[in-house]
Amino acid sequence: MDADQARGIEWDCQKLVRQYYRHVDQREFDKACALFTEDIDWWSMGVQMHGRDEILKSLPPSLGKGTIRHVVTNMVVNVV
């Protein structure tokens, strides 16, 4: 893999994370979960979830009814 390919992978990974949180902030939970593969294992706040459906069910109650705004900074992607 050359440097351009590694940068492309890094960019794609960072973009995916930004898309996920944008959808969550807009309460587009179905679109957020559609970014994952069916067999995803996701840890959030010490809770492990498996699969899109489990994540989708957990989002509305865990985020409450207020305004949500995630700020994603200092992201590091290591391409291996």
Secondary structure as the mmCIF struct_conf table of DSSP 4:
data_model
#
loop_
_struct_conf.conf_type_id
_struct_conf.id
_struct_conf.beg_label_comp_id
_struct_conf.beg_label_asym_id
_struct_conf.beg_label_seq_id
_struct_conf.end_label_comp_id
_struct_conf.end_label_asym_id
_struct_conf.end_label_seq_id
HELX_RH_AL_P HELX_RH_AL_P1 ALA A 3 ASP A 25
TURN_TY1_P TURN_TY1_P1 GLN A 26 ARG A 27
HELX_RH_AL_P HELX_RH_AL_P2 PHE A 29 ALA A 34
TURN_TY1_P TURN_TY1_P2 LEU A 35 LEU A 35
BEND BEND1 PHE A 36 PHE A 36
TURN_TY1_P TURN_TY1_P3 GLU A 38 ASP A 39
STRN STRN1 ASP A 41 SER A 44
TURN_TY1_P TURN_TY1_P4 MET A 45 GLY A 46
STRN STRN2 VAL A 47 HIS A 50
BEND BEND2 GLY A 51 GLY A 51
HELX_RH_AL_P HELX_RH_AL_P3 ARG A 52 LEU A 63
BEND BEND3 LYS A 65 GLY A 66
BEND BEND4 ASN A 74 ASN A 74
#
